[in-house]
Amino acid sequence: MQNVHPTVQPLLRIPGAPPPISEQELQRLRSKAWADVAALEASDPRYHRALQDQVQHNAHMGMQ
């Protein structure tokens, strides 16, 4: 809620919601999530092929 004015923040908080996580914890969770994605892609060649197909399609359509 960094982009919310401090006087409004308490009104937007959900009762019983966990506190926000630290920046270090966020980075750790992001790294773990990307490692999980890489492991999933490596476990099945269809994921790699689908990604190649998507890249080729995007290139054909003029997308980056």
Backbone torsions as a table, in degrees:
resi	resn	phi	psi	omega
1	MET	NA	31.3	-178.9
2	GLN	-63.7	-26.7	-176.4
3	ASN	-92.2	8.7	179.7
4	VAL	-107.5	137.1	-179.4
5	HIS	-59.2	137.8	-176.1
6	PRO	-55.3	-30.1	-179.6
7	THR	-73.6	-19.8	-178.6
8	VAL	-96.2	-21.7	-175.8
9	GLN	-53.0	-45.7	-179.9
10	PRO	-60.9	-30.3	179.9
11	LEU	-71.5	-25.7	-176.6
12	LEU	-91.9	-11.8	-178.8
13	ARG	-69.8	140.6	178.8
14	ILE	-89.5	126.4	179.0
15	PRO	-60.5	134.4	178.7
16	GLY	82.8	-2.0	179.4
17	ALA	-74.0	145.7	178.4
18	PRO	-67.3	155.6	178.3
19	PRO	-67.3	158.2	178.7
20	PRO	-61.7	150.1	-179.5
21	ILE	-85.9	158.3	-179.2
22	SER	-74.0	164.1	179.4
23	GLU	-63.0	-37.7	178.9
24	GLN	-65.6	-41.8	178.7
25	GLU	-65.7	-39.3	177.4
26	LEU	-60.9	-45.7	178.7
27	GLN	-63.4	-40.0	178.6
28	ARG	-63.1	-44.5	180.0
29	LEU	-66.7	-37.6	176.6
30	ARG	-63.0	-45.1	179.6
31	SER	-61.0	-43.0	179.6
32	LYS	-64.4	-41.8	-179.7
33	ALA	-62.9	-43.3	179.1
34	TRP	-67.1	-34.3	176.3
35	ALA	-66.4	-39.2	176.9
36	ASP	-63.5	-41.1	178.5
37	VAL	-63.4	-45.3	179.9
38	ALA	-62.1	-41.0	178.9
39	ALA	-65.2	-40.4	178.9
40	LEU	-65.1	-44.0	179.1
41	GLU	-64.1	-37.3	-179.5
42	ALA	-72.5	-24.1	-176.3
43	SER	-78.3	-17.1	-176.1
44	ASP	-141.1	117.5	-177.8
45	PRO	-63.2	-19.1	179.2
46	ARG	-64.4	-32.0	178.5
47	TYR	-64.7	-44.5	180.0
48	HIS	-64.0	-43.0	179.6
49	ARG	-63.7	-41.6	179.1
50	ALA	-63.3	-39.1	178.1
51	LEU	-65.1	-42.6	177.0
52	GLN	-61.1	-43.3	178.8
53	ASP	-61.4	-40.9	-179.9
54	GLN	-65.6	-42.4	179.2
55	VAL	-63.0	-43.6	179.2
56	GLN	-64.1	-41.8	179.0
57	HIS	-62.9	-46.0	179.7
58	ASN	-62.1	-39.2	178.1
59	ALA	-65.1	-40.2	179.4
60	HIS	-65.4	-35.0	-179.2
61	MET	-84.6	-2.5	178.3
62	GLY	83.6	20.3	178.6
63	MET	-96.1	161.2	178.2
64	GLN	-86.5	NA	NA
